[in-house]
């Protein structure tokens, strides 16, 4: 069973009973805490390198990107394009909405990953 996000509020997320207070990546079989990006509020392809490597061995169907509570993290179109070229559907929205979408896709049986900015 994939990880399930139980709660989210500004700067905090609970996944399968564990609390996180830093950005994180959720994959179908693991969680990468303390996700750090090259530029804090602008996503680049390199920031998703772990997701791409995971995808090579365990193909993903969906990547939900949470851009923060207020949606402040930018996700350039070239980043979305680079992910989609690997056959992964990309959804970009504020983290409040992204949590619900991630849970919906993951519980539907789709191989879903999430990359979540927890603040701003």
N, C-alpha and C positions, 0 to 999 in steps of 0.2 A: 504494500500500500504506500503511495507517495506521501511525502510530508504534507501536513495540513496546517494552514495558518488559522490559529484560533482567535487571535485578537491583534489589532493594530491601533496605535495612537501615536501622536507626534513623537518620534524618536524611540519608539518601543514596538516590538513585535514578538508575539508568542507563537512558536511553532512546535506542535506535538509536546506541549507542556514545558518547553524551554524558552526562557526569555532572552531576547537579543536587543541590544541598545546601539548597535552599529549596523551599517548597511550590510546586506547579505545576499547571497545567491542560493537559491533553492533548486536542487536537481532531483529527479525522480528517486534517487537512491542515497542522496547525501545533501548536507548543507555546508556551504562555505561561508563562515562568519567573517566579519571584519573586511568586507569587500572594499577595496581601495581603488579609486580611479585616478588616472594620470592628471586629469583636470577635474576638480571636485564637482562642478555643476555642468559639465559638458561630457557626454559619453563618447568614447572612441572605440574602434574595433578592438584594440589591444586590451581594453578593460574587460572584454568578454572572452578573452583567450581561454580561460578555464572551461567556459561553456562550450566553446568550439571544439576543444580537445575531447571533452566528454561526448559531444555529438558524434565524433568520429567513431567511437566504440559503441555508443548507445544512442542511435538516432532519435532526435527530438522532433516533435511535431509542432510545438508551440513554445514561444518565449514571451512571457509577459514582463514588461519593463515598467516598474513603478518609479515615477519621476519625482517623488517627494510628496509630502502632505499637501503642499500648495502647487505642486507640479513645476518646481523651479529648475530641475535638471534638464538640460537640452539634450535631445537625441537627434543628431543630424541625419538627413535622409540617406547619406552614403553608408552610415552604420546599419540602418534598417535594410538597405539594399544588400549589403555584404552578408547579413544573416539570412535573408530570404533566398539568396543565391545558393545557400546550403540546404534549401528545402524546408526551412523552418518558418512558420507563420509568426509574425511579430506583432505584438499589441503594445502600444505605448500610451500610458495614461497616468494620472496622478496615483499615488500609492494607495489612497483610500479605495479607489475603484479597482485598481490592479489586484488588490487582495481578493476581492470577490471574484474577479475574472480568473485569477490563478486557481482558486479553489474549485470553481465550476469546471474548468478544463481538466484539472488533475483528477477530480472525482468522476469525470465522464470516461476515464480510461485513456485519454490522450496523453502521450509522453510529453509532459509539460515541465518547463523550467521557469523560474522567476528571478529577476534581478531587481532588488528593491533598495531605493534611497529612502531612508526612514525620516529624515528631517525635511526642512523647507519644501 
